Amino acid sequence: MSTIGAGARHDLSDSQWKILQPLLPPPSRLGRPRTWPLRGLIDGIRHRVRGGYPWRGVPTRDGPWGRGGCPFA
């Protein structure tokens, strides 16, 4: 049996992501391409809101907390 890390246990399941993904905007043809996958960003936002701590507390697997990846920093 595989185990799930403490940071990932509340991430979106595949079935939840299948429902949410069509509701998100498609990648823009203009401007820079996305650096981070939307699923990781959403999991990071959910992790931060659930824990109630600053952006620096979001796990690094969800992208950097600074200007490089987090659209809300």
PAMI-830927 format. One record per residue: residue in one letter; x, y, z of N, C-alpha, C, O in turn. Coordinates in steps of 0.2 Angstrom, whole numbers, plus 5000, padded with zeros to 4 digits. Atoms other than C-alpha are relative to their C-alpha. Layout:
BEGIN
aXYZXYZXYZXYZ ...
//
This chain:
BEGIN
m500449945000500050005000500450065000500950075004 s499649945000500750174996499750055005499150055007 t500249954995500650325008500050064996500350084991 i500149935003500150505004500450045005500350045011 g499749954996501250645011499550045004499050055001 a500449964996500550755024499850064996499250094997 g500249945004500550905012499549984994499250034992 a500450025006499650804998499449975002499049964997 r500650044998498350725008499350034999498850004998 h500649965001497050865005500050034993499650074991 d500049985006497550894987499349974996499049934998 l500650025004496150884973500149924998500749914996 s500050065003495750704968500050004993499850064990 d500150005007495750654950499350014998499250054993 s500749995002493850654950499850075001499450104997 q500249934999493750824958500350044994500050094992 w499749965006495050894945499649994994499650044990 k500450015006494050814931499450055000499250074994 i500649955000492550924936500250075000499950114997 l499849934999493551084940500350024993500250084991 q499649985005494651084925499750034994499950094992 p500449975006493351124911499850085002499750124998 l500249934998492851284922500550055000500450115001 l499549964999494551354922500250034993500050004988 p499949975006495151474908500649964996501049944999 p499550045003496151394894500750055000500650115001 p499449965001497951454891500050054995499750044990 s500049945004498151624883500549994994501149964995 r499550005005498951624866500550065000501050064997 l499649944999499651794870500450005006500249975011 g499650004994500951834883500449945001500549904997 r499650064998502051714892499649945001499049945004 p500450064998501551534894500049995007500550025011 r500150024993501051464911500749975002500949924999 t499450034997502551424922499849945004500249895004 w500250054995501651314934499349974998498950014996 p500750035002500151194931499550035005499650045011 l500649984996498451254937499949965006499749985011 r500250044995498151104947500550015006500250015012 g499549994994499751134958499850075003499950075009 l500249944997499251314960499450005004499450035010 i500650014996497551274966500149965006499849985011 d499950044994498151144978500450045005500350045011 g499749954995499351274985499650055003499650065009 i500549954997497951404987499649975005499549995011 r500450044996496851274995500449985007500149995012 h499550014994498351225007500150065004500050055010 r499949944996498651405012499450025003499450045009 v500649984997496851445015499849955006499549975011 r500250054995496551285025500450015006500250005012 g499649994994498051315036500050075003500250085009 g500049934997497851505038500750035001500750075006 y499449974999499651545036500350044994499950034989 p499749965005500751655025500249964994500349904994 w499850045006501151615007500749965000500849914997 r499350045000502951565012499949935003500349895003 g500150074997502151415021499749954996499649904998 v500350055005501451335005500649964998501149984997 p499550045002502451185001500350024993500050044989 t499749985006503751214988499849964993499949984988 r500250045005503051074977499450034996499250024990 d500649965003501551194973500350064997499950114995 g499749945003502751324966500350055005500150055011 p499749964996503751464973499550055003499050075000 w500549964997502851584985500150074997499650114998 g499949935003503651744977499750014994499349984991 r500349985007503351834961500149954995499749954990 g499850055005504051684951499449964998499449944992 g500550055002502551574952499350025003498850005000 c500749994997501151624964499750074998500050124999 p500349945003499951744956499750055005499550115003 f500349964994499351814973500550035004500350075009 a499549974995501051864981500150074999500550105002 
//
